[in-house]
């Protein structure tokens, strides 16, 4: 049960980071590519999305190993 809990926690973290990253990019797009929003949208949003993607891949690998597929 501990492995399932860690997968759930990583998945929740990945989803939250993806939502925050997409929100930052949305601010950048809705502001009309203003100079102040580049820092929020590009320098904060894109790295958050990349971390969320890496966490999601780790979740998939852990789940496949737990189920015996890898």
N, C-alpha and C positions, 0 to 999 in steps of 0.2 A: 504494500500500500504506500510505502514511502516513495517509491519510484514514480507512482502515479501522481502523488502530491507534488513532486518536483516538476513533473511535466506540466501539470495544471498551473503551477506558479509561474513557470517560464512562459507558458502560452499567454497567461493574463498580462505579464509584463510586456511581451511582444505586442500584444494588441493595444495596450495603453500607449506604448511608445509610438506605434504606427498612427494612432489617432492624434496624438499631440504633434507628430511630425507633419501629418497631412493638414492639420489646422494651421500650423506655421506657414506652410506653402500656400494655403488658401488666403491667409492674410496678405502674403506677397502678391498673389494674383489679383485679389480684389482691390488692393491699393493702387493698382495701375503701374506696377513695377517701379514704385518710388524708391529713392535712394535709402531711406530709413528702413524700408521693409526687406531690403536685401539681406541684412544681418539676421533678421528673424526667419525669413523664408529659406534662404539658401544656406547660410552658415549654421543655422540651428535645425531647421526642418529636415534637410537632406541627411545629415549625420544621424538624426534620430530614426529616420526611415531605414538607413543602412543597418543600424544596431538592431532594429526590430526584425529586419530580414534575416540577419545572422541568428538571432534568437529563435526565430521560427524554424530555420533549417535545423538548428540543434534540437528543437522539440521534436521535429519529424524523425530525426535520426535516433533519438532516445526512445521514441515510441516504437519505431520499427525494431530496434534491438530488444526492447522489452517483450514484444510480441513474437520474436524469433524469426523475423523476416530478413534480418541482416546477420 
